[in-house]
Amino acid sequence: MHTYRAGQAVGAVVPCADAGQGWVVASEFGFSRLHADGTFQVLAEPERGRRPVTRMNDGTCDPRGRFWAGSMAHDRTRGAGTLHLLAGDTSRPMLGEVTISNGMAWTGPDEFLYIDTPTQRVDRLGVAGNGAITSRETAFAIAPGLGSPDGMTADREGCLWIAMWGAGSVLRFTPAGEVVARITLPARQVSSCCFGGPELRTLFITTSQEDYTPEQSAREPDAGRLFAAEVDVPGLPADLYTRTPGGVAPTVTP
């Protein structure tokens, strides 16, 4: 195991297609490259200087090898975040008026599912070849009693595993929004999940102690740890970042 010091907050990390190129990071103010020797190189910082103060949050690569990652305000100001697209070493804002940009799951090169947590739903977004968002509709709503939808990943049957912040669980939803499985954790703030292991049957789950008091930490001593759960249906291989993908549209779609 290696530990790399970024010097700022990290929202998401994706591997490069060429292992020798290391990883690309949704760092606090934008995008950075983490080289294999552990050094960081800033690529773009579209969130630096924003008011209210924002930070990058969740992100993933699309099947074309581009990195999508979104932001949120530290104080969770409504509509202060943006979903950005990094293509090559150039970033562009693609979706504005986001509050807490979170999980994404690609259903093909021209469509992905997306969570802006306070909307309490999963949206389906159409994407043109140049990255422009062409459509947005509700895939399904999530009842507030189930928790707040956070990070997300898809399995080979097209179902979605969604981390439910505040509810201590990860739920498996069908494409129609029916809950068909639940993983319960000893931590209320469940933040994200992804597949790994030799057969992609291990669901790795992150949790948080954000804003916990000492008393809350004592009640949930395992909060903030990484968990692993074995599941029946395997996940999908992660899409990798490619430095020379197709073009990207320079527009923001509200």
Secondary structure as the mmCIF struct_conf table of DSSP 4:
data_model
#
loop_
_struct_conf.conf_type_id
_struct_conf.id
_struct_conf.beg_label_comp_id
_struct_conf.beg_label_asym_id
_struct_conf.beg_label_seq_id
_struct_conf.end_label_comp_id
_struct_conf.end_label_asym_id
_struct_conf.end_label_seq_id
BEND BEND1 GLY A 7 GLN A 8
STRN STRN1 VAL A 10 PRO A 15
STRN STRN2 CYS A 16 CYS A 16
BEND BEND2 ALA A 17 ASP A 18
HELX_RH_3T_P HELX_RH_3T_P1 ALA A 19 GLN A 21
STRN STRN3 TRP A 23 SER A 27
TURN_TY1_P TURN_TY1_P1 GLU A 28 PHE A 29
STRN STRN4 GLY A 30 LEU A 34
TURN_TY1_P TURN_TY1_P2 ALA A 36 ASP A 37
BEND BEND3 GLY A 38 GLY A 38
STRN STRN5 PHE A 40 ALA A 44
TURN_TY1_P TURN_TY1_P3 PRO A 46 GLY A 49
BEND BEND4 ARG A 51 PRO A 52
STRN STRN6 THR A 54 CYS A 61
TURN_TY1_P TURN_TY1_P4 PRO A 63 ARG A 64
BEND BEND5 GLY A 65 GLY A 65
STRN STRN7 PHE A 67 ALA A 73
TURN_TY1_P TURN_TY1_P5 HIS A 74 ASP A 75
TURN_TY1_P TURN_TY1_P6 ARG A 78 GLY A 79
STRN STRN8 GLY A 81 ALA A 87
TURN_TY1_P TURN_TY1_P7 GLY A 88 ASP A 89
STRN STRN9 THR A 90 VAL A 98
BEND BEND6 THR A 99 THR A 99
STRN STRN10 ILE A 100 ILE A 100
STRN STRN11 SER A 101 GLY A 108
TURN_TY1_P TURN_TY1_P8 PRO A 109 ASP A 110
STRN STRN12 GLU A 111 ASP A 116
HELX_RH_3T_P HELX_RH_3T_P2 THR A 117 THR A 119
STRN STRN13 ARG A 121 VAL A 127
TURN_TY1_P TURN_TY1_P9 GLY A 129 ASN A 130
BEND BEND7 GLY A 131 GLY A 131
STRN STRN14 ILE A 133 ALA A 141
HELX_RH_3T_P HELX_RH_3T_P3 PRO A 144 LEU A 146
STRN STRN15 SER A 148 ALA A 154
STRN STRN16 ASP A 155 ASP A 155
TURN_TY1_P TURN_TY1_P10 ARG A 156 GLU A 157
BEND BEND8 GLY A 158 GLY A 158
STRN STRN17 LEU A 160 TRP A 165
TURN_TY1_P TURN_TY1_P11 GLY A 166 GLY A 168
STRN STRN18 SER A 169 PHE A 173
TURN_TY1_P TURN_TY1_P12 PRO A 175 ALA A 176
STRN STRN19 VAL A 179 THR A 184
BEND BEND9 PRO A 186 PRO A 186
BEND BEND10 ARG A 188 ARG A 188
STRN STRN20 GLN A 189 GLN A 189
STRN STRN21 VAL A 190 GLY A 196
BEND BEND11 GLY A 197 GLY A 197
TURN_TY1_P TURN_TY1_P13 PRO A 198 GLU A 199
BEND BEND12 LEU A 200 LEU A 200
STRN STRN22 THR A 202 THR A 207
TURN_TY1_P TURN_TY1_P14 GLU A 210 ASP A 211
HELX_RH_AL_P HELX_RH_AL_P1 PRO A 214 ARG A 219
TURN_TY1_P TURN_TY1_P15 PRO A 221 GLY A 224
STRN STRN23 LEU A 226 GLU A 230
BEND BEND13 ASP A 232 VAL A 233
STRN STRN24 GLY A 235 GLY A 235
HELX_LH_PP_P HELX_LH_PP_P1 PRO A 237 ASP A 239
STRN STRN25 TYR A 241 TYR A 241
BEND BEND14 ARG A 243 THR A 244
STRN STRN26 THR A 253 THR A 253
#
